[in-house]
Amino acid sequence: MKYKMLVLDMDDTLLTDDHKISDENAAMIFQAREKGVQVILASGRPTAAMTSFAKELNLDSYMISYNGAVITDLKDGTTLFEQTLTKEQIHELYDYSLKSKTHIITYLNGEVLSESDSEYIDVELNITGLKHNKVADFKAEVNSAAVKCILLEEPGYLKEVEKDLKAAMPHLSVSMSKPFFLEVAQNGIDKAASIKILAEKLGIKQSEIIAVGNAGNDLTMVEYAGLGVWVDNVTPELRDRANVIVASNNNHGVAEVVRRFILN
């Protein structure tokens, strides 16, 4: 099979634990692109927190951010696709966060907005490099649509919240991106849905796509792709939900994918 699209999750997949692209991964990605393969970054990160990595890899096609809610054309920075949560849905999620005793953040005006502080919010701030806009009244500040929300809390507890939220709000897309990040987007929004949009635009068949990830928010794209791949540090309960498992994010798993399935 000749693969024409390589879709890569970023955190804990393409990136090492210190949020860098290893030389090995970068070198193999360059070789994949030389063979004409479309390399697409697909992350839960905000668009602004992905751009520097796209530039580092000289990517000039498209990029999927906010877990599939936004597709950006890297040639000119324009938005090809965007789907948001309504103000009312965000307020509903805020009320749910109070009930479930979780922290909640959203993204407005290029900032992370929350009403509280948390060690888990600090992780998101560190990953994205975005400013923290801590407000006194979350609902008063959120008076427009936004791309997504994240509920944050201790992993064991948040896993139970995930089950409850999916039952309580089946009209929204809910997935875990890290053990302490429960991501919520508009109904029908996930990485697979956005990959499908791009594949149709680029004339690429589903069978010609490789998708590589590590966590629950990558599951739809890993199962959608012609070849679904986990890196070895995949969330344990998901290990049997892909075609292949390669080396971990810290051991150049993406480079292994390119060597085995694109260069060969």
C-alpha positions as CSV (number, residue, x, y, z in Angstrom):
1,M,0.0,0.0,0.0
2,K,1.2,3.4,-0.9
3,Y,0.2,5.9,1.8
4,K,-0.4,9.5,0.8
5,M,-1.3,11.1,4.1
6,L,0.4,10.9,7.5
7,V,-1.6,12.4,10.4
8,L,0.3,13.0,13.6
9,D,-1.0,13.8,17.1
10,M,1.5,16.1,18.8
11,D,1.7,15.8,22.6
12,D,2.9,12.4,23.8
13,T,3.1,11.2,20.2
14,L,5.2,13.3,17.9
15,L,6.7,15.4,20.7
16,T,8.9,14.0,23.4
17,D,8.0,14.6,27.1
18,D,9.8,17.9,27.0
19,H,7.6,19.0,24.1
20,K,10.2,18.8,21.4
21,I,10.5,17.1,18.0
22,S,13.4,14.7,18.1
23,D,16.0,14.9,15.3
24,E,15.0,11.3,14.3
25,N,11.3,12.2,13.9
26,A,12.1,15.4,12.0
27,A,14.4,13.6,9.6
28,M,11.9,10.9,8.7
29,I,9.1,13.4,8.3
30,F,11.2,15.3,5.8
31,Q,11.8,12.1,3.9
32,A,8.1,11.3,3.9
33,R,7.4,14.7,2.5
34,E,10.0,14.2,-0.2
35,K,8.0,11.2,-1.3
36,G,5.0,13.4,-1.7
37,V,3.2,12.4,1.5
38,Q,0.9,15.0,3.0
39,V,2.0,15.4,6.7
40,I,-0.8,16.8,8.9
41,L,-0.5,17.8,12.5
42,A,-3.7,17.0,14.4
43,S,-3.8,18.1,18.0
44,G,-6.1,19.2,20.8
45,R,-3.8,22.3,21.1
46,P,-5.0,25.7,20.1
47,T,-3.9,26.7,16.6
48,A,-1.4,29.3,17.9
49,A,0.3,26.6,20.0
50,M,1.0,24.4,16.9
51,T,2.3,27.0,14.4
52,S,5.9,26.9,15.5
53,F,6.1,23.1,15.1
54,A,4.6,23.3,11.6
55,K,7.2,25.9,10.7
56,E,10.0,23.7,12.2
57,L,8.9,20.9,9.9
58,N,8.4,23.3,6.9
59,L,4.8,22.0,6.6
60,D,2.8,23.9,4.0
61,S,-0.4,21.9,3.7
62,Y,-3.1,21.9,6.4
63,M,-3.2,21.6,10.2
64,I,-5.9,20.4,12.5
65,S,-6.3,22.0,15.9
66,Y,-8.7,22.0,18.9
67,N,-9.3,18.3,18.4
68,G,-10.7,18.8,15.0
69,A,-12.8,21.9,15.5
70,V,-10.4,24.0,13.3
71,I,-8.6,23.3,10.1
72,T,-6.0,25.9,9.0
73,D,-4.4,26.3,5.6
74,L,-0.7,26.7,6.3
75,K,0.0,28.4,3.0
76,D,-1.7,31.6,4.0
77,G,-3.0,31.1,7.6
78,T,-6.7,31.1,6.6
79,T,-9.3,29.0,8.3
80,L,-10.6,26.2,6.0
81,F,-13.1,24.9,8.6
82,E,-14.2,25.9,12.1
83,Q,-17.0,24.6,14.4
84,T,-17.7,26.1,17.8
85,L,-19.6,25.6,21.0
86,T,-22.4,28.1,21.5
87,K,-22.3,30.5,24.5
88,E,-25.2,28.5,25.9
89,Q,-23.4,25.2,25.7
90,I,-20.3,26.7,27.4
91,H,-22.5,28.0,30.2
92,E,-24.1,24.6,30.5
93,L,-20.7,23.0,30.8
94,Y,-19.7,25.5,33.4
95,D,-22.8,24.6,35.5
96,Y,-21.8,20.9,35.0
97,S,-18.3,21.7,36.2
98,L,-19.6,23.1,39.4
99,K,-21.8,20.1,40.0
100,S,-19.0,17.7,39.2
101,K,-16.4,19.7,41.2
102,T,-14.0,20.0,38.3
103,H,-12.1,23.0,36.9
104,I,-13.1,24.3,33.5
105,I,-11.3,26.3,30.9
106,T,-12.1,27.7,27.5
107,Y,-10.3,29.8,24.9
108,L,-11.2,33.4,24.1
109,N,-9.2,36.1,22.4
110,G,-6.1,33.9,22.3
111,E,-6.1,33.3,26.0
112,V,-7.0,30.5,28.4
113,L,-10.0,31.6,30.4
114,S,-10.9,30.2,33.8
115,E,-12.4,31.1,37.1
116,S,-10.0,29.0,39.1
117,D,-6.4,28.0,39.5
118,S,-5.2,24.4,39.3
119,E,-2.0,22.5,38.8
120,Y,-3.7,20.9,35.7
121,I,-4.5,24.4,34.3
122,D,-0.8,25.2,34.7
123,V,0.0,22.2,32.5
124,E,-2.1,23.6,29.7
125,L,-0.6,27.0,30.1
126,N,2.9,25.5,29.9
127,I,2.0,23.4,26.9
128,T,0.3,26.1,24.9
129,G,2.3,29.2,26.0
130,L,-1.0,31.1,26.2
131,K,-1.8,33.8,28.8
132,H,-4.1,32.8,31.7
133,N,-7.1,35.1,32.0
134,K,-8.4,34.3,35.4
135,V,-11.8,35.9,35.9
136,A,-14.2,36.4,38.8
137,D,-17.3,35.3,36.8
138,F,-16.8,32.7,34.1
139,K,-20.3,33.0,32.6
140,A,-20.2,36.8,32.5
141,E,-16.9,36.7,30.6
142,V,-18.1,34.1,28.1
143,N,-20.6,36.0,26.0
144,S,-19.8,34.5,22.6
145,A,-19.0,31.1,21.0
146,A,-15.7,29.4,21.6
147,V,-14.1,26.4,20.0
148,K,-13.9,24.0,23.0
149,C,-13.8,23.6,26.8
150,I,-11.7,21.4,28.9
151,L,-12.7,20.0,32.3
152,L,-9.7,19.3,34.5
153,E,-9.2,17.2,37.7
154,E,-7.3,14.3,39.2
155,P,-7.2,11.4,36.6
156,G,-8.9,8.7,38.6
157,Y,-11.9,11.0,39.4
158,L,-12.0,12.5,35.9
159,K,-12.4,9.1,34.3
160,E,-15.7,8.8,36.2
161,V,-16.7,12.3,35.2
162,E,-16.1,11.3,31.6
163,K,-18.7,8.5,31.8
164,D,-21.2,10.8,33.5
165,L,-20.7,13.7,31.1
166,K,-21.1,11.5,28.0
167,A,-24.4,10.3,29.4
168,A,-25.6,13.7,30.5
169,M,-24.6,15.6,27.3
170,P,-24.8,13.1,24.4
171,H,-25.2,16.2,22.1
172,L,-21.5,17.1,22.6
173,S,-18.2,15.4,21.6
174,V,-16.3,14.3,24.8
175,S,-12.8,12.7,24.8
176,M,-9.8,12.4,27.1
177,S,-6.5,14.0,25.7
178,K,-4.5,13.6,28.9
179,P,-5.6,11.7,32.0
180,F,-6.4,15.1,33.6
181,F,-7.9,16.8,30.5
182,L,-11.5,16.0,29.5
183,E,-12.1,17.8,26.2
184,V,-15.5,18.9,25.0
185,A,-16.4,20.1,21.5
186,Q,-19.4,20.5,19.3
187,N,-21.3,17.4,18.4
188,G,-19.6,15.5,15.5
189,I,-16.3,17.2,16.0
190,D,-13.3,15.0,16.3
191,K,-10.0,14.4,14.6
192,A,-11.4,11.8,12.2
193,A,-14.2,14.1,10.9
194,S,-11.6,16.8,10.0
195,I,-9.2,14.3,8.4
196,K,-12.1,13.1,6.2
197,I,-12.7,16.7,5.1
198,L,-9.0,17.1,4.2
199,A,-8.8,13.7,2.5
200,E,-11.8,14.5,0.3
201,K,-10.3,17.9,-0.6
202,L,-6.9,16.4,-1.4
203,G,-8.3,13.4,-3.3
204,I,-6.8,10.9,-0.9
205,K,-8.6,7.6,-0.1
206,Q,-9.3,6.5,3.5
207,S,-7.1,3.5,2.9
208,E,-4.2,5.7,2.0
209,I,-4.0,7.4,5.4
210,I,-1.8,6.6,8.4
211,A,-2.9,8.2,11.7
212,V,-0.6,8.1,14.8
213,G,-1.7,8.9,18.3
214,N,-1.6,7.9,22.0
215,A,-4.8,8.9,23.8
216,G,-8.6,8.8,23.8
217,N,-9.0,12.0,21.7
218,D,-6.9,10.2,18.9
219,L,-9.1,7.1,18.9
220,T,-11.5,8.2,16.1
221,M,-8.7,9.0,13.7
222,V,-6.7,5.9,14.5
223,E,-9.8,3.8,13.8
224,Y,-10.7,5.8,10.7
225,A,-7.3,5.6,9.0
226,G,-6.2,2.9,6.6
227,L,-3.4,2.2,9.1
228,G,-4.1,3.2,12.7
229,V,-1.0,3.4,14.9
230,W,-0.4,3.9,18.6
231,V,3.0,4.9,20.1
232,D,4.0,2.5,22.9
233,N,3.0,5.0,25.6
234,V,-0.7,4.7,24.6
235,T,-3.4,4.9,27.2
236,P,-3.4,1.2,28.4
237,E,-7.1,0.4,27.8
238,L,-6.7,1.5,24.1
239,R,-3.8,-0.7,23.2
240,D,-5.9,-3.2,21.2
241,R,-7.7,-0.5,19.2
242,A,-5.1,0.1,16.5
243,N,-3.5,-1.9,13.7
244,V,0.1,-1.4,14.9
245,I,2.0,-0.3,18.0
246,V,5.4,1.4,17.5
247,A,8.1,2.8,19.8
248,S,7.1,5.5,22.4
249,N,7.1,9.2,21.9
250,N,10.5,9.4,23.6
251,N,11.9,6.7,21.4
252,H,11.0,8.2,18.0
253,G,7.9,6.2,17.3
254,V,6.9,8.5,14.4
255,A,10.2,7.9,12.7
256,E,9.6,4.1,13.0
257,V,6.2,4.6,11.3
258,V,7.8,6.4,8.4
259,R,10.6,3.9,8.0
260,R,8.3,0.9,8.1
261,F,5.2,2.0,6.2
262,I,6.3,4.9,3.9
263,L,9.9,4.5,3.0
264,N,9.5,0.7,2.6
